[in-house]
Amino acid sequence: MILFASGRTDIPAFYSRWFMNRYAEGYVDSRNPFYLRMVSRIYFSDVDAIMFCSKNPTPILDELPKIDKPIVFHVTITPYRKDIEPRLYDKREVLDAVKRLSTMLSPRYVVVRYDPIFLSDVYDVDYHLRAFRKLTQELRGYINTVIVSFIDDCKSVRRNQAILNSRPFEEEDYRRLGEGFSALASEAGMVVQTCYEQRNLFEYGFYNGECFPVSLAYELTGKKFKANMPRKGGACHCVGMADIGDYNCCPHGCKYCYANYDEKNVFENMKKHDPNSSLLIGHVSADDIIKVRKP
């Protein structure tokens, strides 16, 4: 089993103590977001590898040597300011954290996500090209891959449109971003790719790959896994993973975030967090149905 921590919230940034407590305890519980009484129990003895995804990996860095599982770490670094990412960590320190991760894990297992891209009068194509140049030059030799995505039409994006002020992409925008990003990544010894995007930019030099390919899972574990990560409208070709996060509990406050679709509940949910609970938010109740998730 591949454990995902997490696509729903930033566990390394805000809940690393909880994660390490669960790891020491030997199991973690995850509530089904669509059927709240259903709780999956995952024993770490059944976990073959862990994928962390974060905008600030710093709080968990010193804990990683305690984890005796293969680790893949995705770090999201975007070029936006406080109007779009009001409570995001200092990005200079995030870059330093990526370098530390690369030294600890290897450049092959540390991926930077430039994710998502949107265009506005402030954040236009030229702005993104300048930001991407700085990013790739800064991380030259520390990472091999940058994954790019484009902003989704989700509830939070529609709610925050007056702040985002985003405009639709035109083909010329895709061409300039595609050719520019490809050239900048190549100059820095990297590849740039999309994963499960309607516009994959392959024609402009982007690499055809997945966020977490089954081949990488086999390389890390020696086991074969299915590519069945569920996605809206179908499935991408990433390896199947068990996400242990919860929605609406990430205080970064990014205005484009699909996982915080009810911002009013974020801090209320955080108040329910107990680092000693088996669940990320709240506790298991007598009415819950607990089922052990097997590989």
ABEGO torsion letter per residue (X at the ends): XBBBOBAABBAAAAAAAAAAAAAAAGBBBBBBAABAABBBBBBAAABABBBBBBABAAAAAAAAAABABBBBBBBBBBABBAAABAABBBAAAAAAAAAAAAAAAEAAABBBBBOBBBBBAABBAAAAAAAAAAAAAAABGABABBBBBBBBBBAAAAAAAAAAGBBBBBAAAAAAAAAAAAAAAAAAGBBBBBBGBABAGAAAGBBBBBABBAAAAAAAAGBBBBBABBBBGEBBABBBBBBABBBGABAAGBAABAABABAAAAAAAAAABBAABABABEBBBAABBBBBBBX
